[in-house]
Structures are given as C-alpha cells and as structure tokens.
C-alpha cells in the first residue's frame, strides 16, 4: 500500500480544522462549505477511507507512527486536533466522503 506524504496529510488536517471553524463562525458561507467538502473528500481518498473521521484517525496514526519525523503528540486523548477542536457544522456530512 502507498503511504501518503506526511506533509500533505498534515496540511490537509490543518485545513480541515480551519474550515470547520470558519464554517461554524460564518454559517451559510457557501465557499467555505464547498472547500470543506473538497478537503474532506481529499482526506478520504488519500487515506483510503469512506468516512472523514476514519480518514482523520488514519492520518493521525500515520503522523504519530514516526513517518513524519515529528513527535506527533496529540495530547493524552490521542485524538486529532482536527477532531477535538473543530465543531461539526450543520449540513456537512462528516461521516461519509461521497459526493464531493
């Protein structure tokens, strides 16, 4: 199996979290919602999953495994910052990556 570039994975996770926050702060902003869907879909494709939460979990595991050369610490919970700190916005399906 191909392993995604950790730098790309980290950039996508960061963008995902930022877009979730922007979507929550500016409810109804179509551009942010569309970009969030695009980033979610890209994470799913890159990580080989059907759900964005699973994609985030796999991305975190990749980064923590040492493939990135960084410490990979996510705190005591072991949950990605993208999941812990980003609200789930109404109208965004965070479980399935289809249709983007």
N, C-alpha and C positions, 0 to 999 in steps of 0.2 A: 504494500500500500504506500502511496506517496504521502509524504509528510509536508504539510503547508509550512511556508516560511514563517517563523515566529514573529518577525517584524510585521508582516502583513496581518497576521492574526491579532497581534496587539493593537495595531492601528484600527482594525475593524471593531474590536471590542470597545475601544475608546470612543469611536464614532457612534456605535450603537448606544452606549450610555449617554453620550451628549445629545443625541437625537431624541432619546426617550425623555430626557429632562426638558429639552426645547419643546417637544410636543405637549408635555404637561403644562408648561408655562404659557404656551400660546395655542391653546386648544382651537382647532379649526384651521390651522395653517397647513394648507394642502401640500406645499412644497416639503415641509419637514416630515409630514406623514409619509409622503411618497419616498423620500430618501431613506426613512427608517425602514420601510418595507424592502427597499433595494438592499440596504446593508444587512438586514435580517436574512434575506434570501441568499446573499453572497456568503454570509457566515455558514448557512446551512449547506450550500454547495461545497464550499471549501472544506468543511469538516465532515461531509458525507452523512448528514442527518436530515430528517424530515421536520424536526422541530427546533425552533431557535433556542429554547432553553437547553436542549441536549447539545446543540452546536456550541453554546457558550461553555457548558460543562467540559466538552471535549477540548475546546480551545484553551480553557484554563489548565486542563490536565497536560496539554502539550507544553504550555509555557512553564508550568511547575516542574515538569519532568527534567528540566535542565537543558532542553533543546535550544532554549533562548540564551543560555549562559547567564541569565539573571537569577536572582534569588527566588522570584516567583511567589513570594509570600502574599497571601490574601487575608491575613488575619486568622484568628482562631476558628472562624466558621468554615474556611476553605471554599467559600462561595465567591464568585467573581464580583468585582466592583460593579460591573455592568448589571448584574442581577440584584445585588444588595442595594444599590443607591439609585436605580432608575425606576420611576413609577411605571406601572402598566397603564397605558393610555387607552381610553375608551375607543372602540372602533379598530384597534390594532390587534390582530390575531397573533399572539406571541407564542402560540403552541405549534402552529403548522406553517411551513415556509412555502406553501404552494401559491401559485397565482401572482407572484411578484414579477 
